[in-house]
Amino acid sequence: MQISFPNEAPEYSGRELKVAFPALVNGELMWCSITAEALEDHFGAASPRLEDMVGAFDAHRPRIEAATRRLLAETSGQCLTLRSGYVRFYEANTRA
């Protein structure tokens, strides 16, 4: 499975408390997202405000994309949302 991430600006939804970002999976564009909770718990976002969410996403984009790549591979390329628990699991298993 080929997975890449276009260098496009993420989109924040304050209503859903998620930051969405594009992924190309086998040439097909899909939107993935990460929850505000995950950004606060693991990537240093200070609050659910737009500036804090997008700033944390941008500062840690390589780590977020790595976790997304693994989850996409595990779900056969299904659209997904990264949640705090998965990020915790992923990071614990990549450091071991």
N, C-alpha and C positions, 0 to 999 in steps of 0.2 A: 504494500500500500504506500503510495506516495502522498506525503503530507507536507504542505508548506503554508506559510503565513504571509499574505500580501502586507506590505508596509503601508497600511491605511490607518487613519486615526480611529481609535475606538469610539463607540457610542455609549453614553451613559443614560440609563433610565432611572430617574429618581423614584418613579412610581413602582418599578419592579426591584429596585435596589440591585441592579446588575450593570456590568460593563460588558458590552457585546463587541466582538472583533471577528474579522473574517478568517476563514481557513480554506485552503484548496485541498480537497481530498480526491486523489485520482483525477485531477483536472476539474472537479465540480466545486463551485463556490458554495460554502455554507457559513452560517453565522454561529459562533460559539459564544459563551458568556462565562463570566466569573461573578460570584455574588459579592456584595459589599462586605458581608461577614468574612469571607475568605480574604478579601483585600485588607481588612482591618486586622484579622488574626495572624496573617502570615506575611503581609507585604507592607506593613507600616502605615496604612491609611489612617489618618487621625479622626476622620468622621465620614458620614455618608454624603458629604457635600461633593458636588461635581469636581471641584478642583482637587480635593483630596483623593477621590476615587481614580480619576484619570492620571493624576500625578503618580500614585502608587503603581498603577498599571504600567505606565511608561517606564518608570524606574526599574521595574522587575519583569518587563516583558519577556526576556529570554527564559526566565524560570517558569513563567506562566505558560508560555508556548510549549516548553518541554513537557510540563504536566499535561497540557491539552493534547499534545502529540501522543503521549502514552495512553490517555483515556480514549482518544479516537481509535487507536490501534486495538485496544481492548474491546471496543464496542462496534468493531467493523465499520467505522466511519460514520457513526450516527451523530447527529447534532446533539450538543450537550451543554450542560452548565457545570462548571467547576465549583464545587462547594468546599467549605472549610475542612470537612472530614476527609475528603479525597486528597486535598493538598497535603494535609498532615500525613496521611498514609503514603502518598507518593514520595514526599521528602524524606520520611523515615526509611523508606526502602531504597532510595537512591544513595543515601549516605552510608548504608550498611556495607 
